[in-house]
Amino acid sequence: MLTLLCSDAAAEPATMVYLNGVPSPVYFNDGDSFRVLSGPLAGTKARLAGYNTLESYGPVHRWGTWTAQELSNIATMSTMRARKGVWRCTSPDMSKDGYGRILWNCPDLAVELIRLGYAHAMTVTADPADELYLKAQREAIKHKRGMWAHGVPKFVMTSLHSMSEDGGRAYTYNRTVSTADGHSVKWKHTETYTECQDICMPDTEIPSCMVYVDFRRRYGTTKAACLK
């Protein structure tokens, strides 16, 4: 791992990632996204495709006998592991997600995090995840590694949305991801959630739950109380 100095003299951890073959220092803010620090793509943000790590902005996930804080610790571990490697990522068409982040495929990092139980295989469609990633996930589940140590929900809830975020739509959705094959399902609803409300998937043996916090209240001095 490299260490670069920011303008405010604070140390910022940098990891070497080969982006379409070009060595580039990046800053991993969590296990599945980073910001490029220098080089031709300096300043661009990345979302790594094919897998997902738990939210790192606070203790918001819960299932089985896990506490939210324990799963938050696993999210932190995924970030730390990502920062300690040298990874190779490709993006042939440089396509972007809905947040303007370039989508990169980083199979060596994905397999490593999934194998450790620090991440789970995921697509954003009804198609299954890459078999390479699913094989790593089955191994992690079999050996109860990481997030699978205290139960395996049928689906993992990965994001929550409230009607209050965008009043112009007829409905909104929560994204859920199958632990069997990684495909996504949009749980459509018309609910308005309150800050720090605990939302659980219905009618499942091991429900996956998540705490709702508006994206504008997840960081900084105005962070929601349940995240502190």
N, C-alpha and C positions, 0 to 999 in steps of 0.2 A: 504494500500500500504506500502510495505517495502522500506527501503532505504539502499543500500549497498554502500560502499566506494570503488572507484577504486584505483589502485596503484598510480595514480597521484593526489589523495586526492579529486577529483571532485565527487560530489554526482551523483550516477546513480540510477534512479528509478527502483525498482524491484517489480514484481507482483507475487503473489503465484499462481501457476498453478499445478493442480494434473495431472501428465502425466502417464497414465495407472495406476492411483491410487497412484503414488509416488509424495509427495509434493516437488515441485521444484521452486526455484525463477528464473524468466525469465525477460528479458528486451524486451519490445515491442518497436520496431523501427517504426512500424505503426500499424494500426488496424487489420491486417491480417497476421502478421509474427512476430516472436520473436526469441531471442537467449537465450539458457539455460545457466544460470550463474554458477550453482553448482549442485552437485549430480551426479548420474550415467551417465547422458546425457550431462554433462557440455561441453559447447563449440559447441554443435550442433545447427543448425538453423532450424526453423520450418516455414512451410507455412500452414495456416489454410484453410481447404477445404470447399467447398460449398458456399462461399461468397467472396466478393471482396470489398476492400475500395479504395477510390481514391488515386492516387499517392501523396505521401507526400514530394517529393523532390523539389517541386516548383509549381507555378501556371500554370498548363498545361492543365487542363480540362475546357471545356466551353460548355454550351447549354442553350437554352431558353434565359432568360434575366439575367442569372448569369454572373458575371465576373469571369475570371480565378482565381483571388485572393480570391473571395468569396468561390469558390469550394475548393481552397487550404485550407482555414480556416476550412471547414468541414472535410477535410482529417486529419487535426491536431486534431480536436475534437474527431474523431474516435480513434486516438492513445491515447488521454488523458482518454477516457472512458475505453478503454481496460486495461490501467494501474491501474485503480481504483477498479477492482473487484478481486474476487477469482474464478477461472474458472477450469472446469474439462474437460480434453481432452483425447481422446483415439486414438491409432494407432495400431490396432491389428497386422498388418504385417510390420510396420515401413517402408513402401514404401516411395520413394523419388520423388521429381519433377525433372524437367530438370536442375535445379540449385543446385541439391544435398541437398535440404532441406527436412526434414522429413515431411510427410503430416499428419496432426492431425485433428481430428474432435472435435470441441468445440461447441456443439449446444447451450449451455446457452449464451456464448459470441456472437455467430452468430446471434441468435434471438434478443438479446439486441441491437446490433449495427444496424441490419436491421430495427427493430421496430422504432428506433430513426431517421431513414433516414441517418445514417452515413455509411451505407454499402448497397450493393445490392446482391441478390442471384445470384450465378453463378456456372456453371459447365464448364469444359474445353472440353466438347463433345457436340454432338447434342442432348443429353438427357436433360430433364428438371431438374431443381434444386429440392431439397427436398421440399415437400409440406409444412412442418413446416416453412421453410424459406420464401416460396412464400406467405404464409398466413400473415406473419409479414410484408412482403413488400407491399402487397395489403393494409394493414392497414396504413402503412406509406404514401403511395401514396394518399390514400383517404383523409388523414388529412394534406397533404402537408407538411410533416415533412422533415427536413434536406435537402438533395439534391433534393428532389421533390417539393420544395416550389415554383419554378419558371419554371415549365414545366417538362414533362416526355418524353424524346426521345424514339423512338421505340427500339433503341439499344444504349448502352453506349460503347464508344470506350475505351478499357482498356489498350492497348499497341500499340505502333507504331514500325515498323522496316523498315529500309532503306536498299536498295541493297548494299550500301557502307559498311554495317556491316559485310557482308560475301559474297565476290565476287564469291565464288565457286558454288552458287546455281542458278538455273534457275529462281527462283522467291522468294519473301519473302511475309510476310503477316502482317496485322494489326488485332488484336483480337477485336471482337465486341460481346457484350452480350445482349441478349434479355431482356427487362424489363417486358415482359409478362410472361415468364416461366424460364428465367435464362440460357437458352442454349447458347452455343458459336458458332459463325460463324467466320471462317478465311477469311478476305478480302484479297485475293491474289493479288499481284501486282509486277511490275518490276521497280518501281520508286526509284530514288535516292533523298532523301530529304536533304535540307540544314538545318543547325542548326537554331533552333527556328522557323522553318516553321510551319504554322498553317494548320493542315489537318482536313478536315471535311467530314463526311459521306455524300455521294451524295443522292439526290432524297428522302429526308425525310422531313416531315413537321417541326419537331424540330431536326435539325441536331446536332449530338454529335461531338464535335471538340476536338482536342488534339494537343499540341505543341510538335514537334519532337526535342528531344535532345539525342544524342548518350549516351549510358549508362556510357561511360568513362568521360563524361562531366557533370554529374549530381551532383557531390559532390566535396568537397575540394576546394583548392585554384584555380583550373582550371575550376570551375563551369561556365557553359554558362551564358552569360549576362542576358538572359531572365529569369533565375531562381533566380537572386539576388534581 
